[in-house]
Structure formats: structure tokens, C-alpha cells
Amino acid sequence: MAGAGLSSLHEGIYQNKLADLIEIMPITSARLLDKREARGFIERQPNPTDRRAWLFYLTPQPHPLLELMRGNGQKTRDEAFAGLSSDARQHLLQTLSLTKSNLLAACTQPAVDREKLHG
């Protein structure tokens, strides 16, 4: 159900913005959105300010499934963070975010440059 959960938080989202949020290529998001639309989970509406663009909205159909997914996600987070203080959780999330940023930045460097840095 990739994309549907995020689009529920960003009603009227552009396809490219959704792709950015879930960190996939726009062509991949197009396929995902086509599948979700075929199942009746989302609908496309024309953008009133840009005739070339479509905005995506959830239909009522996926809402019960999204609530179930959110509940399961919260249970998983609670289990994963059991025993960690709020500060420790925040520090962990900041560390993981920095690690992700570092890896993404490293991927933008040519392989030759990375080899010089890492031997």
C-alpha cells in the first residue's frame, strides 16, 4: 500500500512530491498510483492551477486498512523502543537520519572518488 499512507497525510499531493516523500523514482510512483487507482484506493483530480498536473486524493475505501496499518506500526515502534527514554529515542532517530544522509551523499560521488576515501 506504498504511497497511500503518505497520501492520506498529504491530500491533494502531486505525483512527483509523493515520489520524493517515499524516495522512489517518479515513474515508479506512477505505476504504484495506477495500481492504487485501479483498486479504488485513490482518485486523480485535475490541478486547478496547472492543466498538465494531477492531484491525488484517497477515497474512503482504504481508510480502515490505513487505521490497521497505523496501529500495527505503533505497536512495532513501541516494541522496538521498549526501555529507551524519550531522549534516547530521539538521539537514535537523529543518528539514523544522519547515517542515511551520509550514505545518500556518498552515493552521489563517483566510485573512483569513494575508493580514494576508503582505500
N, C-alpha and C positions, 0 to 999 in steps of 0.2 A: 504494500500500500504506500510505497515511497511517494512522497510529494503530497499525498492527501492530508497527512497530519500537519505539515507545514502550511499548506494552502488554507487549512482551517484557521490558522493563526494570522494569515495574510490574505483575507478575502479580496478578490479582485486583483490578483497578482499577475504580473507579466510572466510569460514562459521563461525568458532569459533570467529574470530575477529569481524565479524558483530554482532554475538550474544552478545559479550562483549559491543560493542558500543551501542546497543539498550537495553542492560540489560535484556536479556532473556536467557533461557537455550539453549544450542546448539541443543537439539532435537526439541525445538520449532522453532528455526531458520530453521532447516531442512525442517519442514512442510511448513513454510512460503515461503522458497525458491522454494520448489517443486511446490507450487501453482503459484508463480510468473513465473516460467519457463513454466508451462502448459499454461499460458495466453500469453506467448511470450514476457514478460517484461524483462527477464534476460536469459543469456546463461551461461552454465558451460564450462570452458576450462581447460584442464589439466595443472597442475603446472609444468613448465619445470624443476624445481629442486627437486620436490617431487612427485613421481608417485602416492602416496596414496592420495594426496590432489587435490582439485579442486579450481579454482579461478572463481569468479562470475563477470560478466560484464552486463551492461544494453544493451538492444537492442534499436534501435531508437524509437520503439513503445511508451514507457511511457514518453518520453520527453515532449510532450505537456501537459500531465496531471501533471507532476512534476512542470512545469512552473506555471500552475494554482495554484497548492498547495503552492508553494513558495510565490506567490503573496498574496494568502489568509492568509498565515502565517504572512507575513509582515504587512498586514492590521490589523490583530489581535494584533500583538505586538505594533503597533502604537496606537491602541485604549487603550490597557492595560496600556501603559506607558505615556499616554497623561498627560501633566502637570508635569512630572518628569524631572528633569535635567539629563544630561548625567551622572553626578556623582551619583545622587540618583538611577538611573537605575543600574549602576554598583554595588553600595552598596547593592541594593535589590538582584541582581543576586548572589553576593557573600554570602549574608546571607542565601538565599535559598539553595545554594550549600552546605554550612556548615551544615545547618539543615538536608539536605539529607544525608550527610556523617555521621552525628551523629546518625541518625536513622538506617542507614545500619550497623554501628558499634554496636549499641545496639542489633540489630537482631542476631548478631553472638555470643552474650553472652547467656549462658544457662538461662532459665526462672528463676531458683532459684536465680541466681546472680542478675538479674534485679529486682526481688522482694525485695531483701535486700537493693538495692539502692533506690527504690521508695516506699517502705513500703507496 
